[in-house]
Amino acid sequence: MSKLPTITVHLMHQDPLISSGMKSTLREQADLELLTDGRAADVTVADYENGMALITAARSAAARGADRMPKVLILTARESEWEIRRALEQGARGYLIMGCSPDELVAGIRTLHQGARYICTPAARRLADSVATASLTGREADVLRLVAEGLCNKVVARELDIAIGTVKSHLKAIFEKLGAKNRTEVTAVAERRGLLTLPPSPTTETPGYGNGRVPGARKVFASGAAMH
């Protein structure tokens, strides 16, 4: 029986308990070697923050013609669609959500080493749901932001300088597109998908806002802080 090739693994997780559990799991695998001496690993398993920092640094180095991009497998409690999508777009090769089994962690490492991506079922479902849902128009996104702030239809109409009937029409379309039945549910779906972190529509600035305030900006900046 041929021996499996050795896969070197580097752990970069902030939670010491999780790191300890991963070390125990990986040391039971004959083909996995944990690195502690600074050598470049075949696969790096990291939490979201460390993983994104490593990818950002590697992208900068790659732009200067140095080093190859690391194969990063993110293990995190972050499960919103926009966070998953952001990690994959930036260069993460795998994404696991907390609660996955030890076998799935090992499978993810081996899959990345083979050059493929590995996304756990919950994360893949989040991405699939977002792809299957129709996107919002700019004005619908503006209405959604203000509704998420808890504003009633009358105030939303005044903020955007549109009729209350128009607000209701936009809300109906938003509910249908996001599969929500009420304001609370639509806000939760929007938060999960990262729709409240998008910049306001360029057409939403209206006369009378001499201070330069853009409708919906309060919620955008509050939510966007978590992206840095």
Buried (B, 14 or more C-beta within 10 A) or exposed (E): EEEEEEBBBBBBBEBEEBBEBBBEBBEEBEBBBBBEEEEEBBBBBBBBBBBBEBBEEBEEBEEEEEEEEBBBBBBBEBBBBBBBBBBBEBBBBBBBBBEBEBEBBBBBBBBBBEEEBBBBEBBEEBBEBBEEBEEBBEBBBBBBBBBBBEBEBEBBBBBBEBEBEBBBBBBEBBBEBBEBEEBEEBBEBBBBBBBBBBEBBEEBBBEEEEEEEBBBBEBBEEBBEEEE
